[in-house]
Amino acid sequence: MIRRLACVLALLLPALTVRAAEPPAGMSWQGHFEQGGMITGSVVPGTVLRLGERLVPVADDGHFVFGFNRDEAAQLPLEVRQPDGQQILVTLQIAKRDYDIQRIEGLPPKQVTPPAEVLDRIRRENAQIEAVREHVSPRTDFLQGWIWPAKGPISGIYGSQRILNGQPRQPHYGVDIAAPAGTPVVATTDGTVVLAEPDLYYTGGTVIIDHGLGVTAAYLHMQTVTVKAGQRVKQGEMIGAVGATGRATGAHLDWRVNWFDVRIDPQLLLPPHE
């Protein structure tokens, strides 16, 4: 359906192909036009945006946000329907990235595939996480900017992937910060806690914070969780402590950012790591 719509628009309207630095008239944006990047910007209030097959929420004041997956295609269509009815089809150019791939052989099977008796639990927890990530709140807390959630060396980066005993695992979608258990974890920007669980199977102590218009941040493997669902938090406010809970081999914080189900590279949002 979306593909047919794009073809009709291309016949009726002049298709506008732009570089990242050249948004159409009446629109501004900034961010990283690359795999794992996130774009924020503004349009005339009342404008309707559609990125690929997803409707992009637009705040009442015209602000918007969207992002690109780890393996996003080189080109992505953005449909812009302005309040006066004019429609523009923009072709976004998305830069490709290279990722670190590691192959590890000879592991015991239980370290590669979870036992059958926990599969129902994993499905329930995954459904719970998916539900909070699909929620759309009208806030635009993400415009405040971001800070690091904990202090410590980086031990894992976005996009890396392991192949265990010949079986590809899920790529790593966050940034890992190695720190002693008990190290404070703080909210990276203002938001509302939408999930606070002390013991999920994969991620252990887990907090997810909603930052508005589909943007959420997740804090994983925490030793303690000190906030509750529904609680408003401010940037820099403590929400828990670093741990090694869930499927973790050592104390660290795994911090992730999503736009709905799109996985964003958190390091593209952050100031340089000290």
N, C-alpha and C positions, 0 to 999 in steps of 0.2 A: 504494500500500500504506500509506504513512504517513498519507495523507489519510483512508483508511478507518479506520485505527486511531484517529486523532484523533476521528472521528465516533462510533465505538463508545464511547470513553472519555467523550465528552461526554454520551452517553445514560446510561451506568452511574454516572458520578461527577459531582458538582457542579463545573462548570468555574470555576476561580478566575482572574479577571482582576485583575492588580495593576499599580500604578505601580512605577517603578524603585526607589523607596524602600521598597517593601513586599514583601519576599520571603515565601514561605509559611513556616509554623512549621518549625523544624529546619534552616533554610537562611539563610545570610547572603551578601551580595554587595556589591561596590563597583565603580565604574567609570563609563563614559559610555554611557548608553543612547541612542546616536545612530549614524548611519551612520559607519563607520570606528572605532567605539568598541570597547574591550575590557573584559570583565567578569571579575573574579576573585572567588572566594568559597569557602565551605565548606559541606558537608552532613554528615549522619551517615555515617560510613564504611559502605560497602556500598550506598549509594544509587546508583541508575542514572539518568542524565540523558540526554535526547535533545533536541537543538535542531533544529527542523525535521526534516530527513532525516538528520542526522549524530548519531551517538553521541558524547557528550561524555566524554572520559577523566576519571576521578576517581582521585586519588592515594589510597594506602592510608590516609592520615590524613584524607581527606575533602575536600582542596582541589581546586578545579577552575578552569578558565579557558575562556572562549569569546569570540567576537568577531562583529562585523557588517560586511558588505561596504559598499563605497562607495555602492551603490545599493540597499541593503537595503529590504525592504518595511516599511510602517508598523507592521505587527504580525507577530510571529513566535511560533509555539507552542513552549513548553518543557515537555516531559513529565518529571515527577519521579516515580520509583518508589522508595519508601522501603523499607528492609530488612524491615519488617513486612508488606510487600505492598501497602500503601496507595498509590494512584496519584492524582496531582494534575496537571491540565493548566493551565499558566500561560500567559496571553497577554501577551507582552512588548510594550511600546509603544516603537517606535524613532523618534527624532526625525529628520526630513528635513533635509538640508543643501543649500546652494547652492554651486556650484563655478564657478571661472573658466574660461570657454571662449574660446579664441583661434582665429581663422580666418586662415590664411596661404595666399595664392595665388601662382602663378607660379614655384614651386620646380622645379628639374630633377627628372625622374622618379626618378633614382637616390637622391635624398634623401628620397623618399617610400616607395619599395618596394625592399627589398634585391634584389640581382641573383640570378638563378636558380641560379647555381653555388654559392651559400652556403646554400641552403635546407635541404639535408640536414644540414649542420653545425648550423644553428639548431635543427632538430628534435631532434637528438641532445642538444644542450646543454639544451634545454627539458625533455626527458625526464629528464635527470640532476638538474635542479633540482627537478622535481615529485617525484621519488623521495625526495629527502632531506626535503622538506617534509611528506611523508605519514608519516614515521617518528614513532612515539610512544615517548618515553622517560619513565620515571616521575619524573624530577626536577621540582622546582618552583622553579628558579632565578629565574623571572620575578617571584616574590614579593619579591625583594630590592629592587626598584625600579630605575629607569633613570637614566643620565646621558647627556649629549650625547657623541657619538662623535668630534667634531672641533670646533675653534674657527674661527669665521668667520661672515659674514652669511648669512642664509637667502636662497637664490636660486630656490627652487622648492618648492611646497607640495603636499600630498596632495589628490587629487581633481581637480586642474586637467587640462585636455584641450586638445589642438590638433587642428584640422581642416585638413589639408594638401592643397591642390589639390582641395578638396571631399571628401576621404576622411578620416573620423574615425580618429584614432590611438588607441592604448591610453591611458586616463587615466594620469596620474602617480600612482603608488601610494606614494611615499616623501616624504622631506623632503631637499632639496638644500642642502648647506652649501658655499658658495664659499670656497675657500682656495687658497693657492699650492701648486703641486706639491711634494710632499715633506712637507707638514704631517702630523704624526702622527695616526693613526686608532686609537682605543681601543675595547675591548669595552664595550658599554653596560651589561651586567650579566654575572654569571657564566654559563658555559655550556660546551658542547663543540663544537668546530669540526667540522662535517659536510661542508663543501665549501671547498676553497681552490684556486682556479684563477687563473693569471696572465693568461689571455687568452681570455675568452669573447667571442663575436662582438658581442653587444649591450652587455654590461656590463664588458668588459675584465677587469682584476684584480678578482676577486670572492671574498668570504668569506661563508659562511653559518654561523651559530652556532645550535645547538639549545639552547633554554632550558627544555625540558620540556613534556609534555602537549600537543604539537603547536605550541608557540610557537617560531618561528625569527626571526632577524634577519639581514638581508643588507646587505653593505657593497660598493658598486659603484664601478667606474671607477678603482680604485686603481692607483697607479704601481708600488707594490711590495706583495707579500703576504708577511708574515713568520711566518705560522703554518701548520700542517699539519692535514689531516683527522685526527680522533681526538684532537687535543690539547685538554686542559682549559685554559680561560682564566678569569681573574678580572676583575671589573669594574675598568675603568681600565687594563688591560694593553694595551700596544701590539700591534696585529695587522697593521699595514701603514701605508701613506702615501697621501695624497690624490694623484690623478692625473687624466688625461684620456683614459684608455684605453677601448677599445670605441667605441660610437657616442656620443661626447661631443664637444661643441664648445668646451669649456674646462675647466680644472682645477676639480673639485668632488667632493664625496662625496655619493652618493645612498644614503641609509640607509632601509631598509624593514623592516617587521615583519609577519609573517603568523601567523595561527592556521590551520594546514593551508593550504588554498588561499584562505582569507579574508584580504583585505588590510586591515590595521589602519592607522589614522593615527598615525604615531610621535609627533607633537607632543602628542597627547592623553595620552601616557605620561610626558612629560618635564617637568622644572621649567621655568619661564619662561626664554626665550632671552635671554642677556645681550649 
